[in-house]
Amino acid sequence: MSIDWTALGQVTAVSVGVTIAVVVVFALGVLGLARFEGAREDGGGDTSMLGIAQAGLCFLACAAVVAYGIHLIVPQFH
């Protein structure tokens, strides 16, 4: 039995890359929530809406990546 190390390395690289990307996007979503809360306390209207839009888009992107990963893993979805 032979292990294809190239394929294993590619899967590892993609997994680490996607994990880092999802963490960064999630952190941007948290930053958007912080912007929303800070603007709400200061009474800023435009910054508040930008913060909630940023958070919503980032969390939606994270949910889409997780749903796609589940789709790839669960064989009943194929």
Biopython code that builds the backbone (N, CA, C, O; Angstrom):
import numpy as np
from Bio.PDB.StructureBuilder import StructureBuilder

atoms = [
    (1, "MET", "N", (0.852, -1.181, 0.000)),
    (1, "MET", "CA", (0.000, 0.000, 0.000)),
    (1, "MET", "C", (0.894, 1.240, 0.000)),
    (1, "MET", "O", (1.764, 1.394, 0.857)),
    (2, "SER", "N", (0.667, 2.103, -0.960)),
    (2, "SER", "CA", (1.486, 3.295, -1.122)),
    (2, "SER", "C", (0.653, 4.540, -0.805)),
    (2, "SER", "O", (-0.508, 4.644, -1.200)),
    (3, "ILE", "N", (1.265, 5.469, -0.091)),
    (3, "ILE", "CA", (0.596, 6.727, 0.249)),
    (3, "ILE", "C", (1.036, 7.779, -0.749)),
    (3, "ILE", "O", (2.229, 7.936, -1.011)),
    (4, "ASP", "N", (0.088, 8.489, -1.297)),
    (4, "ASP", "CA", (0.401, 9.579, -2.220)),
    (4, "ASP", "C", (0.618, 10.846, -1.392)),
    (4, "ASP", "O", (-0.334, 11.545, -1.044)),
    (5, "TRP", "N", (1.875, 11.127, -1.086)),
    (5, "TRP", "CA", (2.199, 12.243, -0.216)),
    (5, "TRP", "C", (1.858, 13.591, -0.837)),
    (5, "TRP", "O", (1.563, 14.543, -0.115)),
    (6, "THR", "N", (1.893, 13.685, -2.144)),
    (6, "THR", "CA", (1.553, 14.943, -2.802)),
    (6, "THR", "C", (0.095, 15.302, -2.553)),
    (6, "THR", "O", (-0.224, 16.447, -2.233)),
    (7, "ALA", "N", (-0.781, 14.329, -2.698)),
    (7, "ALA", "CA", (-2.207, 14.571, -2.471)),
    (7, "ALA", "C", (-2.469, 14.927, -1.010)),
    (7, "ALA", "O", (-3.264, 15.817, -0.710)),
    (8, "LEU", "N", (-1.797, 14.226, -0.114)),
    (8, "LEU", "CA", (-1.960, 14.520, 1.311)),
    (8, "LEU", "C", (-1.483, 15.940, 1.622)),
    (8, "LEU", "O", (-2.128, 16.658, 2.386)),
    (9, "GLY", "N", (-0.371, 16.338, 1.039)),
    (9, "GLY", "CA", (0.130, 17.697, 1.236)),
    (9, "GLY", "C", (-0.812, 18.748, 0.675)),
    (9, "GLY", "O", (-0.992, 19.806, 1.279)),
    (10, "GLN", "N", (-1.415, 18.468, -0.475)),
    (10, "GLN", "CA", (-2.363, 19.411, -1.073)),
    (10, "GLN", "C", (-3.611, 19.558, -0.212)),
    (10, "GLN", "O", (-4.103, 20.666, 0.000)),
    (11, "VAL", "N", (-4.114, 18.437, 0.280)),
    (11, "VAL", "CA", (-5.302, 18.489, 1.139)),
    (11, "VAL", "C", (-4.991, 19.256, 2.418)),
    (11, "VAL", "O", (-5.809, 20.049, 2.883)),
    (12, "THR", "N", (-3.821, 19.025, 2.982)),
    (12, "THR", "CA", (-3.421, 19.735, 4.196)),
    (12, "THR", "C", (-3.299, 21.234, 3.934)),
    (12, "THR", "O", (-3.772, 22.042, 4.733)),
    (13, "ALA", "N", (-2.678, 21.604, 2.837)),
    (13, "ALA", "CA", (-2.501, 23.019, 2.509)),
    (13, "ALA", "C", (-3.845, 23.717, 2.294)),
    (13, "ALA", "O", (-4.057, 24.831, 2.773)),
    (14, "VAL", "N", (-4.742, 23.060, 1.577)),
    (14, "VAL", "CA", (-6.065, 23.655, 1.345)),
    (14, "VAL", "C", (-6.834, 23.762, 2.660)),
    (14, "VAL", "O", (-7.493, 24.771, 2.911)),
    (15, "SER", "N", (-6.756, 22.737, 3.492)),
    (15, "SER", "CA", (-7.464, 22.764, 4.780)),
    (15, "SER", "C", (-6.968, 23.892, 5.668)),
    (15, "SER", "O", (-7.768, 24.617, 6.258)),
    (16, "VAL", "N", (-5.661, 24.043, 5.764)),
    (16, "VAL", "CA", (-5.098, 25.113, 6.593)),
    (16, "VAL", "C", (-5.446, 26.479, 5.999)),
    (16, "VAL", "O", (-5.799, 27.401, 6.734)),
    (17, "GLY", "N", (-5.350, 26.613, 4.696)),
    (17, "GLY", "CA", (-5.671, 27.880, 4.048)),
    (17, "GLY", "C", (-7.118, 28.299, 4.245)),
    (17, "GLY", "O", (-7.403, 29.455, 4.558)),
    (18, "VAL", "N", (-8.022, 27.360, 4.061)),
    (18, "VAL", "CA", (-9.451, 27.669, 4.230)),
    (18, "VAL", "C", (-9.761, 27.967, 5.694)),
    (18, "VAL", "O", (-10.558, 28.858, 5.990)),
    (19, "THR", "N", (-9.142, 27.234, 6.603)),
    (19, "THR", "CA", (-9.365, 27.495, 8.027)),
    (19, "THR", "C", (-8.918, 28.902, 8.394)),
    (19, "THR", "O", (-9.633, 29.617, 9.095)),
    (20, "ILE", "N", (-7.754, 29.301, 7.932)),
    (20, "ILE", "CA", (-7.265, 30.654, 8.218)),
    (20, "ILE", "C", (-8.189, 31.699, 7.593)),
    (20, "ILE", "O", (-8.478, 32.719, 8.218)),
    (21, "ALA", "N", (-8.650, 31.458, 6.379)),
    (21, "ALA", "CA", (-9.553, 32.402, 5.712)),
    (21, "ALA", "C", (-10.870, 32.542, 6.469)),
    (21, "ALA", "O", (-11.376, 33.653, 6.632)),
    (22, "VAL", "N", (-11.424, 31.430, 6.930)),
    (22, "VAL", "CA", (-12.696, 31.488, 7.665)),
    (22, "VAL", "C", (-12.504, 32.217, 8.991)),
    (22, "VAL", "O", (-13.370, 32.995, 9.392)),
    (23, "VAL", "N", (-11.401, 31.984, 9.671)),
    (23, "VAL", "CA", (-11.142, 32.680, 10.934)),
    (23, "VAL", "C", (-11.000, 34.182, 10.693)),
    (23, "VAL", "O", (-11.516, 34.981, 11.476)),
    (24, "VAL", "N", (-10.313, 34.576, 9.629)),
    (24, "VAL", "CA", (-10.152, 36.003, 9.323)),
    (24, "VAL", "C", (-11.506, 36.634, 8.994)),
    (24, "VAL", "O", (-11.812, 37.724, 9.477)),
    (25, "VAL", "N", (-12.311, 35.966, 8.183)),
    (25, "VAL", "CA", (-13.633, 36.510, 7.833)),
    (25, "VAL", "C", (-14.520, 36.595, 9.067)),
    (25, "VAL", "O", (-15.258, 37.567, 9.230)),
    (26, "PHE", "N", (-14.459, 35.588, 9.940)),
    (26, "PHE", "CA", (-15.244, 35.629, 11.169)),
    (26, "PHE", "C", (-14.791, 36.783, 12.061)),
    (26, "PHE", "O", (-15.616, 37.469, 12.664)),
    (27, "ALA", "N", (-13.467, 36.995, 12.143)),
    (27, "ALA", "CA", (-12.945, 38.111, 12.940)),
    (27, "ALA", "C", (-13.411, 39.453, 12.373)),
    (27, "ALA", "O", (-13.707, 40.378, 13.130)),
    (28, "LEU", "N", (-13.477, 39.561, 11.045)),
    (28, "LEU", "CA", (-14.008, 40.789, 10.445)),
    (28, "LEU", "C", (-15.487, 40.985, 10.802)),
    (28, "LEU", "O", (-15.942, 42.115, 10.975)),
    (29, "GLY", "N", (-16.227, 39.886, 10.910)),
    (29, "GLY", "CA", (-17.617, 39.976, 11.343)),
    (29, "GLY", "C", (-17.732, 40.473, 12.774)),
    (29, "GLY", "O", (-18.591, 41.299, 13.083)),
    (30, "VAL", "N", (-16.868, 39.969, 13.645)),
    (30, "VAL", "CA", (-16.852, 40.442, 15.039)),
    (30, "VAL", "C", (-16.460, 41.918, 15.089)),
    (30, "VAL", "O", (-17.013, 42.687, 15.876)),
    (31, "LEU", "N", (-15.502, 42.309, 14.244)),
    (31, "LEU", "CA", (-15.116, 43.717, 14.164)),
    (31, "LEU", "C", (-16.299, 44.577, 13.714)),
    (31, "LEU", "O", (-16.492, 45.683, 14.218)),
    (32, "GLY", "N", (-17.084, 44.070, 12.772)),
    (32, "GLY", "CA", (-18.278, 44.796, 12.337)),
    (32, "GLY", "C", (-19.283, 44.957, 13.462)),
    (32, "GLY", "O", (-19.902, 46.012, 13.599)),
    (33, "LEU", "N", (-19.449, 43.910, 14.273)),
    (33, "LEU", "CA", (-20.351, 44.030, 15.433)),
    (33, "LEU", "C", (-19.827, 45.050, 16.442)),
    (33, "LEU", "O", (-20.600, 45.807, 17.028)),
    (34, "ALA", "N", (-18.522, 45.063, 16.638)),
    (34, "ALA", "CA", (-17.927, 46.046, 17.549)),
    (34, "ALA", "C", (-18.131, 47.460, 17.005)),
    (34, "ALA", "O", (-18.412, 48.390, 17.761)),
    (35, "ARG", "N", (-17.987, 47.613, 15.680)),
    (35, "ARG", "CA", (-18.214, 48.925, 15.056)),
    (35, "ARG", "C", (-19.670, 49.349, 15.252)),
    (35, "ARG", "O", (-19.957, 50.512, 15.535)),
    (36, "PHE", "N", (-20.585, 48.388, 15.098)),
    (36, "PHE", "CA", (-22.015, 48.667, 15.282)),
    (36, "PHE", "C", (-22.295, 49.116, 16.713)),
    (36, "PHE", "O", (-22.997, 50.103, 16.934)),
    (37, "GLU", "N", (-21.743, 48.386, 17.685)),
    (37, "GLU", "CA", (-21.973, 48.733, 19.093)),
    (37, "GLU", "C", (-21.356, 50.086, 19.444)),
    (37, "GLU", "O", (-21.964, 50.894, 20.147)),
    (38, "GLY", "N", (-20.134, 50.324, 18.944)),
    (38, "GLY", "CA", (-19.478, 51.602, 19.229)),
    (38, "GLY", "C", (-20.227, 52.773, 18.617)),
    (38, "GLY", "O", (-20.360, 53.823, 19.246)),
    (39, "ALA", "N", (-20.710, 52.602, 17.410)),
    (39, "ALA", "CA", (-21.453, 53.681, 16.752)),
    (39, "ALA", "C", (-22.799, 53.895, 17.421)),
    (39, "ALA", "O", (-23.295, 55.019, 17.493)),
    (40, "ARG", "N", (-23.385, 52.816, 17.906)),
    (40, "ARG", "CA", (-24.676, 52.947, 18.580)),
    (40, "ARG", "C", (-24.529, 53.736, 19.881)),
    (40, "ARG", "O", (-25.389, 54.543, 20.236)),
    (41, "GLU", "N", (-23.419, 53.486, 20.587)),
    (41, "GLU", "CA", (-23.183, 54.226, 21.830)),
    (41, "GLU", "C", (-22.876, 55.695, 21.554)),
    (41, "GLU", "O", (-23.256, 56.565, 22.338)),
    (42, "ASP", "N", (-22.184, 55.979, 20.435)),
    (42, "ASP", "CA", (-21.818, 57.354, 20.095)),
    (42, "ASP", "C", (-22.911, 58.082, 19.322)),
    (42, "ASP", "O", (-22.834, 59.297, 19.141)),
    (43, "GLY", "N", (-23.920, 57.358, 18.867)),
    (43, "GLY", "CA", (-25.011, 57.977, 18.127)),
    (43, "GLY", "C", (-24.749, 58.125, 16.645)),
    (43, "GLY", "O", (-25.447, 58.888, 15.978)),
    (44, "GLY", "N", (-23.760, 57.415, 16.101)),
    (44, "GLY", "CA", (-23.452, 57.502, 14.669)),
    (44, "GLY", "C", (-24.364, 56.600, 13.860)),
    (44, "GLY", "O", (-24.493, 55.417, 14.173)),
    (45, "GLY", "N", (-24.998, 57.130, 12.831)),
    (45, "GLY", "CA", (-25.963, 56.365, 12.053)),
    (45, "GLY", "C", (-25.341, 55.563, 10.923)),
    (45, "GLY", "O", (-25.604, 54.367, 10.803)),
    (46, "ASP", "N", (-24.519, 56.198, 10.088)),
    (46, "ASP", "CA", (-23.949, 55.521, 8.918)),
    (46, "ASP", "C", (-22.963, 54.431, 9.318)),
    (46, "ASP", "O", (-22.971, 53.337, 8.753)),
    (47, "THR", "N", (-22.118, 54.737, 10.292)),
    (47, "THR", "CA", (-21.137, 53.745, 10.736)),
    (47, "THR", "C", (-21.840, 52.553, 11.356)),
    (47, "THR", "O", (-21.382, 51.418, 11.227)),
    (48, "SER", "N", (-22.939, 52.806, 12.020)),
    (48, "SER", "CA", (-23.708, 51.725, 12.632)),
    (48, "SER", "C", (-24.238, 50.768, 11.571)),
    (48, "SER", "O", (-24.161, 49.551, 11.736)),
    (49, "MET", "N", (-24.768, 51.305, 10.498)),
    (49, "MET", "CA", (-25.313, 50.464, 9.434)),
    (49, "MET", "C", (-24.203, 49.730, 8.681)),
    (49, "MET", "O", (-24.384, 48.580, 8.282)),
    (50, "LEU", "N", (-23.067, 50.380, 8.486)),
    (50, "LEU", "CA", (-21.938, 49.715, 7.838)),
    (50, "LEU", "C", (-21.432, 48.561, 8.685)),
    (50, "LEU", "O", (-21.081, 47.507, 8.156)),
    (51, "GLY", "N", (-21.394, 48.755, 9.990)),
    (51, "GLY", "CA", (-20.922, 47.703, 10.888)),
    (51, "GLY", "C", (-21.832, 46.488, 10.869)),
    (51, "GLY", "O", (-21.351, 45.355, 10.838)),
    (52, "ILE", "N", (-23.135, 46.708, 10.888)),
    (52, "ILE", "CA", (-24.069, 45.574, 10.899)),
    (52, "ILE", "C", (-24.076, 44.888, 9.534)),
    (52, "ILE", "O", (-24.241, 43.671, 9.460)),
    (53, "ALA", "N", (-23.900, 45.648, 8.457)),
    (53, "ALA", "CA", (-23.824, 45.042, 7.121)),
    (53, "ALA", "C", (-22.554, 44.209, 6.996)),
    (53, "ALA", "O", (-22.587, 43.101, 6.461)),
    (54, "GLN", "N", (-21.434, 44.739, 7.488)),
    (54, "GLN", "CA", (-20.172, 43.999, 7.459)),
    (54, "GLN", "C", (-20.292, 42.702, 8.247)),
    (54, "GLN", "O", (-19.870, 41.647, 7.774)),
    (55, "ALA", "N", (-20.859, 42.773, 9.436)),
    (55, "ALA", "CA", (-21.009, 41.587, 10.266)),
    (55, "ALA", "C", (-21.917, 40.562, 9.589)),
    (55, "ALA", "O", (-21.608, 39.370, 9.571)),
    (56, "GLY", "N", (-23.022, 41.022, 9.040)),
    (56, "GLY", "CA", (-23.953, 40.103, 8.382)),
    (56, "GLY", "C", (-23.331, 39.387, 7.198)),
    (56, "GLY", "O", (-23.489, 38.175, 7.049)),
    (57, "LEU", "N", (-22.624, 40.130, 6.352)),
    (57, "LEU", "CA", (-21.978, 39.515, 5.192)),
    (57, "LEU", "C", (-20.891, 38.529, 5.600)),
    (57, "LEU", "O", (-20.772, 37.453, 5.013)),
    (58, "CYS", "N", (-20.107, 38.891, 6.597)),
    (58, "CYS", "CA", (-19.024, 38.001, 7.040)),
    (58, "CYS", "C", (-19.577, 36.722, 7.649)),
    (58, "CYS", "O", (-19.090, 35.631, 7.351)),
    (59, "PHE", "N", (-20.587, 36.844, 8.498)),
    (59, "PHE", "CA", (-21.158, 35.649, 9.124)),
    (59, "PHE", "C", (-21.890, 34.794, 8.090)),
    (59, "PHE", "O", (-21.889, 33.567, 8.197)),
    (60, "LEU", "N", (-22.508, 35.417, 7.101)),
    (60, "LEU", "CA", (-23.156, 34.663, 6.029)),
    (60, "LEU", "C", (-22.119, 33.891, 5.216)),
    (60, "LEU", "O", (-22.351, 32.738, 4.851)),
    (61, "ALA", "N", (-20.981, 34.516, 4.932)),
    (61, "ALA", "CA", (-19.910, 33.834, 4.200)),
    (61, "ALA", "C", (-19.376, 32.652, 5.003)),
    (61, "ALA", "O", (-19.130, 31.585, 4.440)),
    (62, "CYS", "N", (-19.193, 32.827, 6.308)),
    (62, "CYS", "CA", (-18.725, 31.721, 7.155)),
    (62, "CYS", "C", (-19.735, 30.580, 7.160)),
    (62, "CYS", "O", (-19.354, 29.413, 7.063)),
    (63, "ALA", "N", (-21.005, 30.906, 7.271)),
    (63, "ALA", "CA", (-22.039, 29.866, 7.263)),
    (63, "ALA", "C", (-22.064, 29.126, 5.932)),
    (63, "ALA", "O", (-22.270, 27.913, 5.901)),
    (64, "ALA", "N", (-21.855, 29.852, 4.828)),
    (64, "ALA", "CA", (-21.838, 29.208, 3.511)),
    (64, "ALA", "C", (-20.663, 28.242, 3.381)),
    (64, "ALA", "O", (-20.818, 27.156, 2.822)),
    (65, "VAL", "N", (-19.493, 28.622, 3.889)),
    (65, "VAL", "CA", (-18.323, 27.747, 3.826)),
    (65, "VAL", "C", (-18.553, 26.500, 4.668)),
    (65, "VAL", "O", (-18.215, 25.396, 4.240)),
    (66, "VAL", "N", (-19.118, 26.657, 5.849)),
    (66, "VAL", "CA", (-19.393, 25.508, 6.710)),
    (66, "VAL", "C", (-20.432, 24.599, 6.057)),
    (66, "VAL", "O", (-20.275, 23.378, 6.078)),
    (67, "ALA", "N", (-21.485, 25.169, 5.482)),
    (67, "ALA", "CA", (-22.505, 24.358, 4.812)),
    (67, "ALA", "C", (-21.915, 23.601, 3.623)),
    (67, "ALA", "O", (-22.273, 22.447, 3.387)),
    (68, "TYR", "N", (-21.027, 24.231, 2.882)),
    (68, "TYR", "CA", (-20.390, 23.564, 1.750)),
    (68, "TYR", "C", (-19.498, 22.418, 2.237)),
    (68, "TYR", "O", (-19.463, 21.354, 1.619)),
    (69, "GLY", "N", (-18.787, 22.630, 3.331)),
    (69, "GLY", "CA", (-17.964, 21.573, 3.906)),
    (69, "GLY", "C", (-18.796, 20.390, 4.352)),
    (69, "GLY", "O", (-18.410, 19.241, 4.137)),
    (70, "ILE", "N", (-19.929, 20.656, 4.971)),
    (70, "ILE", "CA", (-20.832, 19.573, 5.376)),
    (70, "ILE", "C", (-21.355, 18.846, 4.150)),
    (70, "ILE", "O", (-21.467, 17.620, 4.147)),
    (71, "HIS", "N", (-21.675, 19.607, 3.108)),
    (71, "HIS", "CA", (-22.140, 18.988, 1.860)),
    (71, "HIS", "C", (-21.092, 18.045, 1.283)),
    (71, "HIS", "O", (-21.432, 16.980, 0.767)),
    (72, "LEU", "N", (-19.830, 18.426, 1.365)),
    (72, "LEU", "CA", (-18.761, 17.578, 0.839)),
    (72, "LEU", "C", (-18.556, 16.323, 1.680)),
    (72, "LEU", "O", (-18.188, 15.277, 1.146)),
    (73, "ILE", "N", (-18.788, 16.414, 2.981)),
    (73, "ILE", "CA", (-18.513, 15.301, 3.885)),
    (73, "ILE", "C", (-19.647, 14.273, 3.904)),
    (73, "ILE", "O", (-19.385, 13.070, 3.909)),
    (74, "VAL", "N", (-20.896, 14.729, 3.916)),
    (74, "VAL", "CA", (-22.034, 13.823, 4.068)),
    (74, "VAL", "C", (-22.420, 13.250, 2.708)),
    (74, "VAL", "O", (-22.797, 13.998, 1.805)),
    (75, "PRO", "N", (-22.328, 11.925, 2.554)),
    (75, "PRO", "CA", (-22.568, 11.318, 1.245)),
    (75, "PRO", "C", (-24.031, 11.374, 0.792)),
    (75, "PRO", "O", (-24.288, 11.268, -0.407)),
    (76, "GLN", "N", (-24.973, 11.531, 1.679)),
    (76, "GLN", "CA", (-26.379, 11.576, 1.289)),
    (76, "GLN", "C", (-26.717, 12.825, 0.474)),
    (76, "GLN", "O", (-27.741, 12.855, -0.208)),
    (77, "PHE", "N", (-25.872, 13.852, 0.535)),
    (77, "PHE", "CA", (-26.125, 15.094, -0.181)),
    (77, "PHE", "C", (-25.657, 15.032, -1.639)),
    (77, "PHE", "O", (-25.915, 15.958, -2.407)),
    (78, "HIS", "N", (-24.982, 13.967, -2.021)),
    (78, "HIS", "CA", (-24.415, 13.871, -3.370)),
    (78, "HIS", "C", (-25.369, 13.185, -4.303)),
    (78, "HIS", "O", (-25.063, 13.013, -5.483)),
]
sb = StructureBuilder()
sb.init_structure("model")
sb.init_model(0)
sb.init_chain("A")
sb.init_seg("    ")
for serial, (resi, resn, name, xyz) in enumerate(atoms, 1):
    if name == "N":
        sb.init_residue(resn, " ", resi, " ")
    sb.init_atom(name, np.array(xyz, "f"), 0.0, 1.0, " ", f" {name:<3s}", serial, name[0])
structure = sb.get_structure()
